[in-house]
Amino acid sequence: MRLGATSLRVPLCPPWLRFSLALLVLSTPACTKPNPAPTPSTAATAAIAKSEAAAAPAPDSAPLPHIDAKRAFEYTREVAAFGPRYMGNEAHKKLERYILDHLKGDQIEHDDFTADTVEGKFPVHNIIAKFPGKNDGIIAILGHYDTNYPLRNIGYVGANDGGSSTAILLEFANQLRAKSRDGYSVWLVWTDGEEAVKSWSDSDSLYGTRHLAEKWEKDGTLKKIKALMVMDMIGDADLNIDRDTNSTPWLLDLIYAAAQKEGNQSHFYARQGPIEDDHIPFVKRGVPVADVIDLDYGYNNVFHHTAQDTMDKLSPRSLEIVGNTILETIHLLDQR
Ligand SMILES: [Zn+2]
């Protein structure tokens, strides 16, 4: 993935403050609360309270979901240990087998094709695991498992970039498996060819998702997708998920609300800006999307796409925060 035309802005107030800080010159991170609304009369207050009580949904007593963060961290370690895993190389094939071995008994679909790139032809293999729900509609969660072809000879292992996304989806599968879902179907997609083979451009990036979005548009799947969330670089021990301005605001806000339930909102949205990632082909087709990514990996993003993207920079707690938040977001989407 990469930053869009403008760089991320800091600081950002939480989403309940909906005004543009871009217009403000702030020397230190600070938020200003808007003036409170005038107090309505007592009678009006009572009327509002009554109508709100009538409209209020039943209290949500469902326990907050929890992933097994230790297990997700071990998956990340095992995925990184495969080494460079660009489209079609031996380590990539081994990782495909590893993913499929962890999905035995699940409903799997393959989206395989050949990408014609500036560096030649590469096989691209998106892997989809489907967990059916009773409601008509799909929640899609995507995460890429490939690493960069140009970094194949520098000892690059992509623990965070490629590793954490692969692992968190495997853990989501563990949480979804063998449970009957009252809500929407959940589809997990291990995407391939997210990275550029030479240098990032519209035509050299997102090979897997550009293909999948087109396929899902043709076969009518896109119309059924209620929300699509991309997991990318979510293992950084210093976790700061960006508010991506290419994503859908209401879905970003729902994720924030889910994070708030466990008191984890301080890890979300301190920066904002446009990010190009696996969600873009779906943005272009009007699907509600959220890119869940921490694109500040080490001071000034110094570990990103370097041989320093290794396990010692990551924390199981970060996987836990994102994992629990996204499972709760699924729960909130089911209630909508
Ligand atoms: Zn990357």
Residues whose N, C-alpha, C, O or C-beta is under 5 A from the ligand:
A	BS01	ZN	M1 D161
